[in-house]
Amino acid sequence: MSRLIRDDLHMTAYRWSKGHLLTPALKEIRQTRTERLLQWHAKNGHENILFKGEKTFTIEEWYNRQNNKAYAQISCELKEKVPRVQRGHHPSYVMVWWGVSHQGVTPLHFCEKGVKIGAQEYQEDMLHSCETS
């Protein structure tokens, strides 16, 4: 059957695509927001945007059980050839923060281990460093 559909009818199977259900009310909301964004950008509003990113780097060996494999005839050979991946309960890590804007890039900010950054600390420490650079 699939050969007949493909060869004789020249048809191909396609997957269904997903999309948002846009009601007239949602279309109106999108239209007004788009117009507001265009007005804002017309007044150089894009110069006030800061794109930021945080990344936590863990200092620990990482492996994937499904992809990292070693082949041997007997399991005893593996103990000699392949080291054991050791994992700790509380690995060392560092969180790095960086931002990019129209004015340029912010300096890298290294957060101390164990410090939880709330909104107040974030605004005072990280965003203040953006204004001074």
C-alpha positions as CSV (number, residue, x, y, z in Angstrom):
1,M,0.0,0.0,0.0
2,S,2.8,2.5,0.9
3,R,4.5,1.7,-2.4
4,L,1.3,2.4,-4.4
5,I,0.8,5.7,-2.6
6,R,4.4,6.8,-3.1
7,D,5.0,5.5,-6.7
8,D,1.6,5.7,-8.4
9,L,0.0,8.6,-6.6
10,H,3.3,10.5,-6.0
11,M,2.3,11.3,-2.4
12,T,4.5,11.6,0.6
13,A,3.6,11.3,4.3
14,Y,4.0,14.5,6.3
15,R,3.8,15.1,10.0
16,W,1.1,17.4,11.4
17,S,2.4,20.7,12.5
18,K,1.6,22.4,15.8
19,G,0.4,26.0,16.1
20,H,-1.3,28.4,18.3
21,L,-5.1,28.8,18.2
22,L,-5.5,32.5,17.5
23,T,-8.9,33.8,18.3
24,P,-9.9,37.3,17.0
25,A,-9.2,38.6,20.5
26,L,-5.7,37.2,20.6
27,K,-5.0,38.6,17.1
28,E,-6.1,42.0,18.3
29,I,-3.8,41.8,21.4
30,R,-0.8,40.8,19.2
31,Q,-1.5,43.6,16.8
32,T,-1.6,46.3,19.6
33,R,1.6,44.9,21.2
34,T,3.4,44.8,17.9
35,E,2.4,48.4,17.2
36,R,3.7,49.4,20.7
37,L,7.0,47.6,20.2
38,L,7.5,49.4,16.8
39,Q,6.8,52.8,18.4
40,W,9.2,52.0,21.3
41,H,12.0,50.9,18.9
42,A,11.4,54.0,16.7
43,K,12.6,56.1,19.8
44,N,15.8,54.0,20.2
45,G,14.3,51.9,22.9
46,H,16.4,49.0,21.8
47,E,19.4,50.8,23.4
48,N,18.0,50.0,26.9
49,I,17.8,46.2,26.4
50,L,20.3,44.0,28.3
51,F,20.6,40.4,27.3
52,K,22.1,38.4,30.2
53,G,23.0,34.9,30.9
54,E,24.1,32.8,33.8
55,K,25.9,29.5,33.7
56,T,26.9,27.2,36.5
57,F,30.0,25.2,35.8
58,T,30.5,22.1,37.9
59,I,34.0,20.9,38.6
60,E,33.3,17.2,38.3
61,E,33.8,14.5,35.8
62,W,30.7,13.9,33.7
63,Y,29.7,10.9,31.7
64,N,26.6,9.5,29.9
65,R,25.7,5.9,30.8
66,Q,24.1,5.3,27.4
67,N,26.9,6.7,25.2
68,N,30.1,6.2,27.2
69,K,30.9,2.5,26.8
70,A,34.0,0.4,26.8
71,Y,34.3,-3.0,25.0
72,A,36.1,-6.0,26.4
73,Q,35.9,-9.7,26.3
74,I,35.5,-10.1,30.1
75,S,34.6,-7.5,32.7
76,C,37.9,-7.9,34.6
77,E,39.7,-6.2,31.7
78,L,37.7,-3.1,32.2
79,K,38.9,-2.5,35.7
80,E,42.5,-2.3,34.4
81,K,41.8,-0.2,31.3
82,V,38.9,2.2,32.3
83,P,39.1,4.4,35.3
84,R,36.1,4.7,37.6
85,V,34.1,7.9,37.3
86,Q,33.9,9.3,40.9
87,R,31.1,11.5,41.9
88,G,30.8,13.5,45.1
89,H,27.8,14.6,47.1
90,H,28.7,18.3,47.0
91,P,30.8,19.0,43.9
92,S,32.6,22.3,43.5
93,Y,31.0,24.8,41.2
94,V,31.1,28.4,40.1
95,M,28.3,30.5,38.6
96,V,29.3,33.0,35.9
97,W,27.1,35.9,34.9
98,W,27.6,38.0,31.7
99,G,25.5,40.6,29.8
100,V,25.4,42.1,26.3
101,S,23.7,45.4,25.3
102,H,23.7,48.1,22.7
103,Q,26.5,49.8,24.7
104,G,28.7,46.7,24.8
105,V,29.4,43.8,27.0
106,T,29.5,43.7,30.8
107,P,32.5,42.3,32.7
108,L,32.3,38.7,33.7
109,H,30.9,38.3,37.2
110,F,31.9,35.2,39.3
111,C,29.4,34.5,42.1
112,E,30.7,33.0,45.3
113,K,29.9,29.4,46.1
114,G,26.8,29.0,48.2
115,V,25.6,32.6,47.8
116,K,21.9,32.8,46.8
117,I,21.3,35.9,44.8
118,G,17.9,37.6,45.3
119,A,16.5,40.5,43.4
120,Q,18.1,43.1,45.7
121,E,21.6,41.6,45.5
122,Y,21.1,41.2,41.7
123,Q,20.3,44.8,41.2
124,E,22.9,46.2,43.5
125,D,25.8,43.9,42.5
126,M,25.5,42.7,38.9
127,L,23.5,45.5,37.3
128,H,25.5,48.2,39.1
129,S,28.7,46.7,37.6
130,C,27.1,47.2,34.1
131,E,26.6,50.9,34.7
132,T,30.2,51.4,35.9
133,S,31.8,49.6,32.9
